[in-house]
């Protein structure tokens, strides 16, 4: 018989794999950054489940917050359309 906690762990790991693989396979950069943030939140939740709250807080704040904000800013400052012409 499979225990309930094992089912929860498998579901969380599966959602982490789905989120991070969609971040890698996405063709839109903003969608990829959002998927990476969701994966980081899930990973922070895994840290909480493993009784490591400090690592979970750091992962959620830095991984989901700071890195996503930096990626969104970098994406908004880049040109679209492959314009390779210089100044």
C-alpha positions, 0 to 999 in steps of 0.5 A, a space after each residue: 500500500 502506498 502511503 499518503 505522504 509518498 503520493 504527495 511527494 510524487 505529485 510535487 516532484 511531478 509538478 516541478 518537472 513539468 514546470 521546469 521542462 515547460 520553462 526550457 521548452 517554451 518559445 516565448 521568453 516571458 512564459 519561460 521566466 514565469 514557468 521558472 518562477 513557478 518551478 522555484 516556488 515549488 522547489 521552495 515548497 519541497 524545502 519546506 516539506 523536508 523541514 528546511 524552512 530557511 532554504 525554502 524562504 531563500 529559494 522562494 524570495 531569490 529564485 521566484 522573486 529576484 531572478 524573475 524580476 531581473 529576467 522580466 526586466 531584461 526581456 522588456 529591454 531587448 528588441 524583438 524581431 531579430 533586428 541585428 542592425 547596429 547604431 
